Amino acid sequence: MKGQEGFQKLSAVVLSVLFISSFQGAHGQVELIPVGPTLVNALGGSNVTLAVSFSGARDPVVTWFKGNQPVVTWIINSNSPADIANDSSNVLRIENNGSLTFKDVPKRFTGIYTVEFTKSGLGMVSATFTLNIFERIQNVTLSTQPAFAQEGAERFTLQYSMLQGVVEQQTWRFNGKELQNGTRYMIKGSSLVIFGPKRTDKGSYSVLLENPFSSVTTLINVTVLYGPDEPIVEPLSVQPFYEAGDSLLFLCRAEGFPQPTIEWVFGGRTVSDFHQGVLNLTNVQTNQGGVYTCSVFNELTEKKLEKNITLNIYERPLGNPLCSVTSVNNTDLQYQCRWAGGTPQARLSFPALSNTSSGAGTFSLTVTASNNFEKTLICLASHPLEQNTCNVTASGPIHFLPIVKTTIDADGKIVVTIHCVSEASPQAVVSWSRGDEALLDGLAYQISSDTTQLKIRSYNISIFLLTPNFTCTCRNPLGSQRKQVQLLGPSISDSSLFPNQDGTIITLTWEVPPTSIVTGYQTRYPVSRAVEKVKNIQHNAAPHNNGVLRSPPDYNRLNQTPSERSVTLPTFVPPPPVRVATTV
């Protein structure tokens, strides 16, 4: 109020000075001089005068214009009232010297005012004033559009608003630094526009609003939404593979505001631990290998990014690799290498056979048989967790001796079994013939599934003794061995008697030819030798020591005391005059 009262006193002084002005001009011309500045700032609701002084004419016509519109017209010293625009009559008053006074001036009277003094015969003179009506700035607030700045958006706007006031000058600052119009900022009207906001634009923004009568500074803190950035998985280097049973720990993180949510996804399911971004796998198994996805999401920016890592979980194969060789159509050799289990399956190869072929888990190669393959071949078995080998040797059938065994079946038939086996790799296939006739599995002859045994059944032993002889041939792709079997009737090739040291026991041993058909034994001894003990020795179908008779067994053990014997000897009963012992 004190400022307004001083302004009114000043206006009165100006008016009193103007009353002293004379209308006489030096050369009969109207002269007009503004009194004081032509730029006038006034507080809304106060009184203000646009003061002028004129000379050179009596009672000129005075007209005041606001812009191009006349608002007051009056003849100096006229008794008639001034002609004042209707919408301004309660504000405007023209003074006796032509100055224009505004009473309780409203803000709408801001503008450019021109005054013209006109006198017939003397012409017209004018002067121009700029009047700015201000209000005190009150209740300034800052707002943003949109509510949050987002990194990468086209623009972000800050705008001030106020309850009242007229702003003559505004100054925008970011963290105390004044901002100017340029490529990043534009100050226009009541707004500050930030082009392409970044996360570094986060901070304190202020605006200083000023006019000649007041100044107000208002602050606002701006948060910039951003991210998530590209996810980072630690450790940064994922190993090529891990072994089943290992424990693995990975951390995924990503920058962003607000802090993005992080989760691990495997097979379409979330597998995150209770700590956000942690992937904790203990005692991993092979079915846990695959692609794991770290997914990061910012709820406010609605931006989502993903990063994949591939975990290979390997398991060792079982045991050791196994090598084998088999016959294909009895002409070719098929070498096979197998190493069961393992993730991934082991890579197998026979470098000596091929340096370009290999297989996983099981690998085989078929080659045409020749003597060059009677050697040891090595299979290289390679697995990420272990390197191993196995080997196999192919060989043709070797010399062998047939084995003949005779039994009696439930029907009382004599059953002669001939067994032919020759050591070979791959296993030899046995074919049977009698003379020039090949034998087939049927009623007369039964051949085992592995072809190594031939059985002949008959009630009549003469059937077995007829010529021609039986022949077995053992064959594989690397060769063959053939043996003929001539079946013989019951016969003894050699026999021996062995008395004990006391002469109380005599042991009889005998040998039977390997191809002799024998179903039982009889021994006879005289009554005077009733104390003799007959020991029957079961025939071993295979000849002993390649056809040479075995050395006699140690019969001294028959003289052992009862406590030293492993079995109890039978109690002696005096035999009848003739005793027959039969052993089958």
C-alpha positions as CSV (number, residue, x, y, z in Angstrom):
1,M,0.0,0.0,0.0
2,K,2.9,2.4,0.7
3,G,4.1,2.0,-2.8
4,Q,0.7,2.8,-4.2
5,E,0.3,5.9,-2.1
6,G,3.7,7.2,-3.2
7,F,2.7,6.6,-6.8
8,Q,-0.4,8.6,-6.3
9,K,1.5,11.5,-4.8
10,L,3.9,11.4,-7.7
11,S,1.0,11.6,-10.1
12,A,-0.4,14.6,-8.3
13,V,2.9,16.3,-8.6
14,V,3.1,15.6,-12.3
15,L,-0.4,17.0,-12.8
16,S,0.4,20.2,-10.9
17,V,3.5,20.7,-13.1
18,L,1.4,20.2,-16.2
19,F,-1.1,22.9,-15.2
20,I,1.7,25.4,-15.5
21,S,2.2,24.6,-19.2
22,S,1.5,27.3,-21.7
23,F,-0.2,26.9,-25.1
24,Q,2.0,29.3,-26.8
25,G,4.3,28.0,-29.5
26,A,7.5,29.6,-30.6
27,H,6.5,29.5,-34.3
28,G,2.7,29.0,-34.1
29,Q,3.0,25.2,-34.1
30,V,1.7,22.7,-31.6
31,E,4.4,21.1,-29.6
32,L,3.8,17.9,-27.5
33,I,6.3,16.5,-25.0
34,P,5.8,13.2,-22.9
35,V,6.5,13.9,-19.3
36,G,8.6,11.0,-17.9
37,P,9.2,7.6,-19.5
38,T,7.0,6.4,-22.3
39,L,7.2,2.8,-21.0
40,V,5.1,2.7,-17.9
41,N,4.7,-0.2,-15.6
42,A,1.9,-0.2,-13.1
43,L,0.5,-2.5,-10.5
44,G,-3.1,-3.6,-11.2
45,G,-5.6,-1.7,-9.0
46,S,-3.4,1.4,-8.7
47,N,-3.8,4.9,-10.3
48,V,-1.4,5.8,-13.1
49,T,-1.1,8.8,-15.5
50,L,0.3,9.0,-18.9
51,A,1.6,12.5,-18.6
52,V,2.2,15.0,-21.5
53,S,3.0,18.7,-21.9
54,F,2.0,20.7,-25.0
55,S,2.5,24.3,-26.3
56,G,2.0,26.4,-29.4
57,A,-1.8,26.3,-29.5
58,R,-4.9,27.2,-27.5
59,D,-7.6,24.7,-26.9
60,P,-6.5,21.9,-29.2
61,V,-8.5,18.7,-29.7
62,V,-7.0,15.8,-27.7
63,T,-7.6,12.2,-28.7
64,W,-6.2,9.1,-26.9
65,F,-6.0,5.8,-28.8
66,K,-5.5,2.3,-27.5
67,G,-3.9,0.7,-30.5
68,N,-6.0,2.0,-33.3
69,Q,-9.1,2.5,-31.3
70,P,-9.9,6.0,-29.9
71,V,-10.9,5.7,-26.2
72,V,-11.0,9.5,-25.1
73,T,-11.6,12.7,-27.1
74,W,-11.8,16.2,-25.6
75,I,-11.1,19.9,-26.4
76,I,-8.7,21.5,-23.9
77,N,-10.5,24.0,-21.6
78,S,-13.9,22.9,-22.9
79,N,-16.8,23.0,-20.5
80,S,-18.2,19.9,-22.3
81,P,-17.2,16.5,-20.8
82,A,-14.7,14.3,-22.5
83,D,-16.0,11.7,-24.9
84,I,-14.9,8.4,-23.2
85,A,-15.5,4.9,-24.5
86,N,-18.3,3.2,-22.6
87,D,-16.3,0.2,-21.4
88,S,-13.6,2.5,-20.0
89,S,-15.6,5.4,-18.5
90,N,-15.1,4.3,-14.9
91,V,-11.4,3.9,-15.3
92,L,-10.2,6.7,-17.7
93,R,-10.1,10.4,-16.9
94,I,-8.5,13.1,-19.0
95,E,-6.6,15.8,-17.3
96,N,-6.8,19.6,-18.1
97,N,-3.5,19.4,-19.9
98,G,-4.5,16.4,-21.9
99,S,-2.7,13.7,-19.8
100,L,-4.6,10.5,-19.4
101,T,-5.2,9.0,-15.9
102,F,-6.2,5.5,-15.1
103,K,-8.1,4.9,-11.8
104,D,-7.8,1.5,-10.1
105,V,-6.4,0.3,-13.4
106,P,-7.3,-3.3,-14.4
107,K,-4.9,-5.6,-16.1
108,R,-6.9,-5.5,-19.3
109,F,-5.7,-1.9,-19.9
110,T,-2.3,-3.1,-20.7
111,G,-1.4,-1.8,-24.2
112,I,0.1,0.8,-26.5
113,Y,-1.5,4.2,-26.1
114,T,-1.1,7.1,-28.6
115,V,-2.2,10.7,-27.9
116,E,-2.9,13.2,-30.7
117,F,-3.1,17.0,-30.3
118,T,-4.9,18.7,-33.3
119,K,-5.4,22.4,-33.9
120,S,-6.9,23.7,-37.1
121,G,-4.4,25.6,-39.2
122,L,-1.5,24.3,-37.0
123,G,-1.6,20.6,-37.8
124,M,-1.4,17.6,-35.5
125,V,1.3,16.2,-33.2
126,S,1.4,12.9,-31.3
127,A,3.2,10.9,-28.7
128,T,3.1,7.1,-27.9
129,F,3.2,5.3,-24.5
130,T,3.4,1.6,-23.6
131,L,1.5,0.7,-20.5
132,N,2.0,-2.6,-18.7
133,I,-0.3,-3.5,-16.0
134,F,1.1,-6.2,-13.6
135,E,-0.3,-8.3,-10.9
136,R,1.7,-9.8,-8.0
137,I,2.6,-13.4,-8.9
138,Q,1.0,-15.8,-6.5
139,N,0.6,-19.6,-5.9
140,V,2.9,-20.8,-8.8
141,T,2.9,-24.6,-9.4
142,L,4.8,-26.8,-11.8
143,S,3.3,-29.8,-13.6
144,T,4.7,-32.3,-16.2
145,Q,3.3,-33.8,-19.3
146,P,3.3,-36.8,-19.3
147,A,3.4,-37.6,-15.6
148,F,6.8,-39.2,-15.9
149,A,9.7,-38.5,-18.3
150,Q,10.7,-41.6,-20.2
151,E,14.1,-42.2,-21.9
152,G,13.8,-42.4,-25.6
153,A,10.4,-40.5,-25.8
154,E,10.1,-37.7,-28.3
155,R,9.6,-34.9,-25.7
156,F,8.8,-34.1,-22.1
157,T,7.1,-30.9,-21.0
158,L,7.2,-28.9,-17.8
159,Q,4.6,-26.1,-17.4
160,Y,3.9,-23.6,-14.7
161,S,0.5,-22.3,-13.6
162,M,-0.4,-19.6,-11.1
163,L,-3.4,-18.2,-9.2
164,Q,-2.7,-14.7,-10.5
165,G,0.1,-12.6,-11.8
166,V,1.7,-11.2,-14.9
167,V,5.0,-12.6,-15.9
168,E,7.5,-10.2,-17.5
169,Q,10.4,-12.6,-17.4
170,Q,10.9,-16.4,-16.7
171,T,14.1,-18.3,-16.1
172,W,14.3,-22.1,-16.1
173,R,17.1,-23.9,-14.3
174,F,18.2,-27.6,-14.1
175,N,20.1,-28.5,-10.9
176,G,20.8,-24.7,-10.6
177,K,22.1,-24.3,-14.1
178,E,20.2,-21.9,-16.3
179,L,18.6,-23.4,-19.5
180,Q,18.5,-21.7,-22.8
181,N,16.7,-22.4,-26.0
182,G,18.6,-24.9,-28.2
183,T,18.5,-28.4,-29.7
184,R,17.6,-30.0,-26.4
185,Y,15.4,-27.3,-24.7
186,M,12.7,-25.0,-25.9
187,I,11.2,-22.3,-23.6
188,K,7.8,-21.3,-25.0
189,G,4.9,-19.5,-23.2
190,S,4.6,-21.1,-19.8
191,S,6.4,-24.3,-20.8
192,L,9.9,-25.9,-20.9
193,V,10.1,-28.7,-23.5
194,I,12.9,-31.3,-23.2
195,F,13.5,-33.1,-26.5
196,G,14.5,-36.7,-26.3
197,P,14.7,-37.0,-22.6
198,K,17.6,-39.1,-21.1
199,R,18.2,-40.7,-17.8
200,T,20.7,-37.9,-17.1
201,D,17.8,-35.4,-17.2
202,K,16.7,-36.7,-13.8
203,G,17.0,-34.0,-11.2
204,S,15.6,-30.7,-9.8
205,Y,14.0,-28.2,-12.2
206,S,13.0,-24.7,-11.2
207,V,11.4,-21.7,-12.8
208,L,11.8,-18.1,-11.7
209,L,8.9,-15.8,-12.6
210,E,9.4,-12.0,-12.4
211,N,7.7,-8.7,-12.9
212,P,8.5,-5.3,-11.6
213,F,6.4,-5.9,-8.5
214,S,7.1,-9.5,-7.6
215,S,9.2,-12.6,-8.2
216,V,8.5,-16.3,-7.3
217,T,10.7,-19.4,-7.7
218,T,9.1,-22.9,-7.8
219,L,10.8,-26.3,-7.9
220,I,9.9,-29.7,-9.1
221,N,11.9,-33.0,-9.0
222,V,11.7,-34.9,-12.3
223,T,12.2,-38.7,-12.4
224,V,13.2,-40.3,-15.8
225,L,11.9,-43.8,-16.4
226,Y,14.4,-45.9,-18.4
227,G,15.3,-49.4,-19.1
228,P,15.6,-52.2,-18.6
229,D,19.0,-52.1,-20.2
230,E,20.4,-55.3,-21.9
231,P,20.5,-58.0,-19.2
232,I,24.0,-59.0,-17.9
233,V,24.5,-62.6,-16.7
234,E,27.3,-63.4,-14.3
235,P,29.5,-65.2,-14.5
236,L,30.0,-63.6,-17.9
237,S,31.5,-66.7,-19.4
238,V,29.3,-69.9,-19.4
239,Q,31.3,-73.1,-19.6
240,P,30.9,-75.3,-22.7
241,F,29.4,-78.0,-20.5
242,Y,28.9,-79.1,-16.9
243,E,28.9,-82.6,-15.4
244,A,25.8,-84.2,-13.9
245,G,25.9,-83.7,-10.2
246,D,27.5,-80.2,-10.3
247,S,25.9,-77.2,-8.6
248,L,25.5,-74.0,-10.7
249,L,24.8,-70.4,-9.7
250,F,24.1,-67.6,-12.1
251,L,23.0,-64.0,-11.5
252,C,21.1,-61.9,-14.0
253,R,20.9,-58.1,-13.5
254,A,19.7,-55.1,-15.6
255,E,19.7,-51.3,-15.1
256,G,16.5,-49.5,-15.1
257,F,14.1,-47.2,-13.2
258,P,12.1,-48.3,-11.5
259,Q,14.2,-51.4,-10.9
260,P,13.0,-54.0,-13.4
261,T,11.6,-57.4,-12.3
262,I,13.9,-60.3,-13.2
263,E,13.1,-63.9,-13.6
264,W,14.6,-67.1,-15.1
265,V,12.5,-69.2,-17.4
266,F,13.3,-72.8,-18.5
267,G,10.9,-74.9,-20.6
268,G,8.2,-72.2,-20.3
269,R,8.3,-72.2,-16.5
270,T,9.8,-69.8,-14.0
271,V,12.7,-71.3,-12.1
272,S,14.1,-68.3,-10.2
273,D,15.2,-68.6,-6.7
274,F,13.7,-66.4,-4.0
275,H,16.4,-63.9,-4.7
276,Q,15.5,-61.9,-7.7
277,G,17.7,-62.7,-10.7
278,V,19.4,-65.7,-9.1
279,L,19.5,-69.0,-10.9
280,N,20.6,-71.7,-8.4
281,L,20.8,-75.3,-9.6
282,T,22.1,-78.0,-7.3
283,N,23.0,-81.6,-8.3
284,V,22.0,-80.9,-11.9
285,Q,20.9,-83.7,-14.1
286,T,21.0,-84.1,-17.8
287,N,17.3,-83.3,-18.2
288,Q,18.1,-79.8,-16.8
289,G,20.3,-79.0,-19.8
290,G,19.0,-76.6,-22.4
291,V,18.2,-72.9,-22.9
292,Y,17.6,-70.7,-19.9
293,T,16.1,-67.3,-20.4
294,C,16.7,-64.3,-18.2
295,S,13.6,-62.0,-18.6
296,V,13.7,-58.4,-17.4
297,F,10.6,-56.2,-17.4
298,N,9.9,-52.6,-16.4
299,E,6.3,-52.2,-15.4
300,L,6.1,-48.5,-16.1
301,T,8.0,-48.4,-19.4
302,E,6.4,-51.7,-20.4
303,K,9.7,-52.6,-21.9
304,K,10.9,-56.2,-21.8
305,L,14.3,-57.7,-22.7
306,E,15.6,-61.2,-22.6
307,K,19.0,-62.9,-22.6
308,N,19.5,-66.6,-23.2
309,I,22.3,-68.9,-22.0
310,T,22.7,-72.5,-23.0
311,L,23.6,-75.0,-20.3
312,N,25.0,-78.4,-21.5
313,I,24.8,-81.0,-18.7
314,Y,26.8,-84.1,-19.6
315,E,27.0,-87.5,-18.1
316,R,29.7,-90.1,-18.4
317,P,28.9,-93.3,-20.3
318,L,28.6,-96.5,-18.3
319,G,31.7,-98.7,-17.7
320,N,34.0,-99.1,-20.6
321,P,33.5,-99.4,-24.3
322,L,33.0,-102.9,-25.7
323,C,34.4,-104.1,-29.1
324,S,33.3,-107.0,-31.1
325,V,33.4,-108.5,-34.5
326,T,30.7,-110.6,-36.2
327,S,30.2,-112.4,-39.4
328,V,28.0,-111.1,-42.2
329,N,26.8,-113.8,-44.5
330,N,30.0,-115.7,-43.5
331,T,31.9,-113.6,-46.0
332,D,32.3,-110.1,-44.5
333,L,33.5,-108.9,-41.1
334,Q,31.4,-106.4,-39.2
335,Y,33.4,-104.5,-36.5
336,Q,31.3,-103.0,-33.8
337,C,32.1,-100.6,-31.0
338,R,29.6,-99.8,-28.3
339,W,29.7,-97.6,-25.2
340,A,26.3,-97.4,-23.5
341,G,24.8,-94.4,-21.8
342,G,26.3,-91.0,-21.5
343,T,25.0,-87.6,-22.4
344,P,25.8,-86.8,-25.2
345,Q,26.6,-90.3,-26.5
346,A,30.3,-91.0,-27.0
347,R,31.7,-90.6,-30.5
348,L,33.1,-93.9,-31.7
349,S,35.5,-94.7,-34.6
350,F,37.9,-97.3,-36.0
351,P,40.7,-95.1,-37.4
352,A,42.5,-98.1,-39.0
353,L,39.4,-98.9,-41.0
354,S,38.2,-95.4,-41.8
355,N,39.3,-91.9,-40.9
356,T,36.0,-90.3,-42.0
357,S,33.3,-92.5,-40.5
358,S,32.2,-92.5,-36.9
359,G,29.1,-93.0,-34.8
360,A,27.5,-92.1,-31.5
361,G,26.8,-94.7,-28.8
362,T,27.1,-97.7,-31.2
363,F,29.2,-97.8,-34.3
364,S,29.8,-100.6,-36.8
365,L,31.8,-100.9,-40.0
366,T,31.5,-103.8,-42.5
367,V,34.6,-104.8,-44.5
368,T,35.4,-107.7,-46.9
369,A,37.3,-110.3,-45.0
370,S,40.9,-111.1,-45.9
371,N,44.0,-112.3,-44.1
372,N,44.9,-108.6,-43.6
373,F,42.2,-108.4,-40.9
374,E,43.7,-111.1,-38.7
375,K,45.0,-108.3,-36.4
376,T,44.0,-106.2,-33.5
377,L,41.9,-103.1,-34.3
378,I,41.3,-100.3,-31.8
379,C,38.1,-98.3,-31.3
380,L,38.6,-94.8,-30.2
381,A,35.8,-93.7,-27.8
382,S,35.6,-90.0,-27.2
383,H,33.3,-88.3,-24.8
384,P,33.6,-84.7,-23.4
385,L,34.1,-86.1,-19.9
386,E,36.3,-89.1,-20.8
387,Q,38.5,-90.6,-23.5
388,N,38.7,-94.4,-23.7
389,T,39.4,-97.3,-26.1
390,C,38.7,-101.0,-26.6
391,N,40.1,-103.4,-29.1
392,V,39.1,-106.6,-30.9
393,T,41.1,-109.2,-32.9
394,A,39.6,-111.2,-35.7
395,S,40.9,-114.7,-36.3
396,G,40.0,-117.8,-38.3
397,P,39.0,-121.1,-36.6
398,I,41.8,-123.0,-35.0
399,H,42.5,-126.8,-34.7
400,F,39.9,-128.5,-32.4
401,L,38.8,-132.0,-31.3
402,P,35.2,-133.1,-31.4
403,I,33.7,-134.3,-28.1
404,V,31.3,-137.3,-28.1
405,K,28.9,-138.0,-25.3
406,T,26.5,-140.9,-24.9
407,T,23.3,-141.0,-22.8
408,I,20.0,-142.8,-22.6
409,D,16.9,-140.7,-22.9
410,A,13.5,-141.3,-21.1
411,D,12.3,-143.5,-23.9
412,G,15.3,-145.8,-23.7
413,K,16.9,-144.5,-26.8
414,I,20.6,-144.1,-27.1
415,V,21.5,-140.5,-27.6
416,V,24.9,-139.6,-29.1
417,T,25.9,-136.0,-28.9
418,I,28.8,-134.7,-31.0
419,H,30.1,-131.3,-29.9
420,C,32.3,-129.3,-32.3
421,V,33.7,-126.0,-31.2
422,S,36.7,-124.1,-32.7
423,E,38.0,-121.0,-31.1
424,A,37.5,-118.1,-33.6
425,S,36.6,-114.5,-33.8
426,P,34.0,-113.9,-35.0
427,Q,32.5,-117.2,-33.7
428,A,32.6,-120.0,-36.2
429,V,29.4,-121.4,-37.7
430,V,29.3,-125.2,-37.7
431,S,27.9,-127.2,-40.6
432,W,27.3,-131.0,-40.4
433,S,27.5,-133.7,-43.0
434,R,27.6,-137.5,-43.3
435,G,29.6,-138.4,-46.2
436,D,28.5,-136.2,-49.0
437,E,25.1,-135.6,-47.5
438,A,24.5,-132.3,-45.5
439,L,22.7,-132.9,-42.3
440,L,19.7,-130.7,-41.5
441,D,17.8,-130.2,-38.2
442,G,14.9,-132.6,-38.0
443,L,13.6,-135.9,-36.5
444,A,16.7,-138.0,-37.3
445,Y,19.2,-135.3,-36.4
446,Q,18.9,-132.4,-34.0
447,I,21.2,-129.5,-34.5
448,S,21.5,-126.9,-31.7
449,S,20.6,-123.3,-32.3
450,D,24.2,-122.3,-32.2
451,T,25.0,-125.2,-34.6
452,T,27.8,-126.6,-32.3
453,Q,26.0,-129.8,-31.3
454,L,24.6,-132.7,-33.3
455,K,22.3,-135.3,-31.6
456,I,21.5,-138.7,-33.0
457,R,18.9,-140.9,-31.4
458,S,18.3,-144.6,-31.9
459,Y,17.5,-147.8,-30.1
460,N,20.0,-149.7,-32.3
461,I,23.6,-149.0,-31.7
462,S,24.4,-150.2,-35.2
463,I,22.8,-147.1,-36.6
464,F,25.7,-145.1,-35.1
465,L,28.4,-147.4,-36.4
466,L,27.4,-147.3,-40.1
467,T,29.7,-145.6,-42.5
468,P,30.2,-143.0,-43.7
469,N,31.6,-141.0,-40.9
470,F,30.1,-137.7,-39.5
471,T,31.9,-134.5,-40.4
472,C,31.7,-131.1,-38.7
473,T,33.1,-127.9,-40.3
474,C,33.7,-124.8,-38.3
475,R,33.8,-121.7,-40.6
476,N,34.0,-117.9,-40.4
477,P,35.0,-115.3,-43.0
478,L,38.7,-115.8,-42.2
479,G,38.9,-119.6,-42.7
480,S,37.6,-123.0,-41.7
481,Q,38.5,-126.2,-39.8
482,R,37.0,-129.6,-40.5
483,K,37.0,-132.8,-38.4
484,Q,35.6,-136.3,-39.1
485,V,34.1,-138.3,-36.3
486,Q,34.1,-142.1,-36.6
487,L,31.8,-143.6,-33.9
488,L,33.0,-146.9,-32.3
489,G,31.2,-149.5,-30.4
490,P,31.9,-150.1,-26.7
491,S,35.7,-150.7,-26.2
492,I,38.5,-150.1,-23.8
493,S,41.8,-148.7,-25.1
494,D,43.8,-149.3,-22.0
495,S,43.5,-150.4,-18.3
496,S,45.7,-150.6,-15.2
497,L,45.6,-152.1,-11.7
498,F,47.0,-150.3,-8.7
499,P,47.4,-152.1,-5.3
500,N,47.7,-150.1,-2.1
501,Q,50.8,-150.3,0.1
502,D,49.3,-153.0,2.4
503,G,48.1,-155.0,-0.6
504,T,44.6,-155.0,0.8
505,I,43.1,-152.8,-2.0
506,I,43.5,-153.0,-5.7
507,T,42.2,-150.2,-7.9
508,L,41.3,-150.8,-11.5
509,T,41.3,-148.0,-14.1
510,W,40.6,-148.0,-17.8
511,E,40.4,-145.7,-20.7
512,V,37.7,-145.6,-23.4
513,P,38.3,-144.2,-26.9
514,P,36.9,-140.7,-27.4
515,T,34.4,-141.7,-30.1
516,S,33.3,-145.0,-28.4
517,I,29.6,-145.3,-27.6
518,V,29.5,-146.5,-24.0
519,T,26.4,-146.6,-21.9
520,G,27.6,-148.5,-18.9
521,Y,30.4,-150.6,-17.3
522,Q,30.6,-154.0,-15.5
523,T,33.4,-155.2,-13.3
524,R,33.9,-158.8,-12.1
525,Y,36.3,-160.1,-9.4
526,P,36.8,-163.6,-7.8
527,V,35.7,-164.4,-4.2
528,S,39.2,-164.8,-2.9
529,R,39.8,-161.3,-3.8
530,A,36.6,-160.1,-2.1
531,V,38.5,-157.5,-0.1
532,E,39.4,-155.8,-3.3
533,K,37.8,-152.4,-3.9
534,V,36.7,-151.6,-7.4
535,K,36.9,-148.0,-8.3
536,N,35.1,-147.1,-11.5
537,I,36.3,-143.9,-13.1
538,Q,33.7,-141.9,-15.1
539,H,34.8,-141.6,-18.7
540,N,35.8,-138.1,-19.7
541,A,34.6,-137.6,-23.2
542,A,37.6,-135.5,-24.1
543,P,40.8,-137.4,-24.4
544,H,43.4,-136.7,-21.8
545,N,46.6,-135.0,-22.7
546,N,45.9,-135.0,-26.4
547,G,45.2,-138.7,-26.6
548,V,47.9,-139.9,-24.1
549,L,46.7,-141.8,-21.0
550,R,46.5,-139.8,-17.8
551,S,48.9,-140.7,-15.0
552,P,47.2,-142.9,-12.3
553,P,45.6,-141.0,-9.5
554,D,47.0,-141.0,-6.0
555,Y,45.3,-144.0,-4.6
556,N,47.2,-143.7,-1.3
557,R,44.5,-141.4,-0.1
558,L,42.3,-144.6,0.2
559,N,44.5,-145.5,3.2
560,Q,43.6,-142.4,5.1
561,T,42.0,-142.7,8.5
562,P,38.3,-141.9,8.8
563,S,39.0,-138.5,10.3
564,E,41.3,-137.7,7.3
565,R,38.8,-138.6,4.7
566,S,36.6,-136.0,3.0
567,V,33.9,-138.7,2.6
568,T,33.0,-141.8,4.5
569,L,34.1,-145.1,2.8
570,P,31.3,-147.7,2.5
571,T,31.2,-150.5,5.0
572,F,32.6,-153.8,3.7
573,V,30.1,-156.7,3.3
574,P,31.5,-160.0,2.1
575,P,30.2,-160.5,-1.4
576,P,28.6,-163.6,-2.9
577,P,30.8,-165.9,-5.0
578,V,30.4,-163.8,-8.1
579,R,29.8,-160.0,-7.9
580,V,28.9,-157.8,-10.8
581,A,29.2,-154.0,-10.5
582,T,27.7,-151.8,-13.2
583,T,28.3,-148.1,-13.6
584,V,26.5,-146.0,-16.1
